[in-house]
Amino acid sequence: MAALPVPAASPLPRSSGSARKPAHQLTDHGAVLGTPAYMPPEMWLGAPATAASDIYMLGQVLYELCCGHPKHTAPDRVKLRSAVLHTDGAPLAQVAPTVDARLAAVIDACTRREPADRIASAAQLLSQL
């Protein structure tokens, strides 16, 4: 499936006059940030990134490296959000049967919807890999 379109860059917001806003003021509170194909469900809901989020995002990258596409695909962000929040996506072993089953299981464990169900830490992930 084709990648989602990337909006054209826009100039940084300006306050009165020509002075730019300080960097800490460029993002609105509550804004959802991240690369849509890799964002975990909790970040789609506006929660801050955590170690569990990082595990999920790394798992999504590994999933795509193994099979050539993200675990969830959709024609637009609204449908992608829904897919991430409400579906598990295909297990890696199903879409890439030549990937070692143990590796596929580890990657699937990284990309579980519930943060508590994911591999708990980078150290645990390393030991499983």
C-alpha positions in Angstrom: 0.0 0.0 0.0 1.3 3.5 -0.8 2.7 5.7 2.0 0.5 8.4 3.5 1.1 11.8 1.9 3.3 14.1 3.8 2.0 17.6 4.2 4.2 20.4 2.8 6.4 22.1 5.3 5.0 25.4 6.6 7.0 28.2 8.1 7.4 28.3 11.9 4.7 30.2 13.7 5.5 33.8 14.4 4.5 36.1 17.1 3.9 39.8 16.6 6.8 41.3 14.8 9.5 39.1 13.3 10.6 37.2 16.4 10.0 33.5 16.4 8.4 31.6 19.2 10.8 29.7 21.5 11.2 26.1 20.5 9.3 24.9 23.6 6.2 26.7 22.4 6.1 25.3 18.8 3.9 22.3 19.6 0.4 22.8 20.9 -0.5 21.0 24.1 -2.4 17.8 23.4 -1.1 17.5 19.8 -0.5 14.0 18.6 3.0 13.6 17.3 4.8 10.8 15.6 5.1 8.8 12.4 1.6 7.4 11.9 2.7 3.9 10.7 4.8 3.3 13.8 2.8 5.0 16.6 1.4 2.8 19.3 -2.3 3.0 20.3 -1.6 5.0 23.4 0.1 7.7 21.4 -2.8 7.9 19.0 -4.9 8.7 22.1 -2.5 11.5 23.1 -0.5 9.8 25.8 3.2 10.7 26.0 5.8 8.3 24.7 7.2 5.7 27.2 9.6 2.8 27.1 6.6 0.6 26.1 5.9 3.0 23.2 9.6 2.8 22.1 9.4 -1.1 22.1 6.2 -0.9 20.0 7.8 1.5 17.5 10.9 -0.6 17.2 8.8 -3.7 16.7 6.9 -1.9 13.9 10.2 -1.1 12.2 11.3 -4.7 12.5 8.0 -5.9 11.2 8.3 -3.7 8.1 11.9 -4.8 7.6 10.8 -8.4 7.6 7.9 -8.2 5.3 8.2 -4.9 3.3 5.1 -3.1 4.7 3.8 -1.8 8.1 1.7 -4.0 10.3 -1.3 -1.6 9.8 -2.0 0.1 6.5 -4.9 2.4 5.6 -5.7 5.0 2.9 -5.8 7.9 5.4 -4.9 8.8 9.0 -8.4 8.4 10.4 -8.6 4.8 9.2 -5.1 4.1 10.2 -5.8 5.3 13.7 -8.9 3.1 13.9 -6.9 0.1 12.7 -4.1 0.6 15.2 -6.6 1.2 18.1 -9.0 -1.7 17.3 -7.2 -4.4 15.4 -4.1 -6.5 16.0 -2.8 -6.6 12.5 -1.6 -9.8 10.8 1.0 -11.8 12.8 4.4 -11.6 11.1 4.6 -15.3 10.6 1.4 -15.1 8.5 2.7 -12.4 6.1 6.4 -13.4 6.1 6.5 -17.2 6.5 10.2 -17.4 5.7 11.1 -15.3 8.8 12.3 -17.5 11.7 9.2 -18.2 13.8 11.1 -17.3 17.0 12.0 -13.9 15.6 8.5 -13.4 14.3 7.1 -14.1 17.8 9.5 -11.6 19.4 8.5 -8.9 16.9 4.8 -9.7 17.5 5.3 -9.4 21.2 6.8 -5.9 20.7 3.7 -4.7 18.7 0.9 -5.8 21.0 -1.8 -3.1 21.5 -1.7 -3.1 25.3 1.6 -1.6 26.7 1.5 -4.1 29.6 1.4 -7.0 27.1 4.6 -5.9 25.2 8.1 -6.9 25.9 8.9 -4.9 29.0 12.3 -3.4 28.3 15.1 -3.0 25.8 17.2 -5.4 27.9 14.4 -8.0 27.8 14.1 -7.5 24.0 17.9 -7.9 23.6 17.9 -11.1 25.5 15.0 -12.5 23.5 16.7 -11.5 20.2 
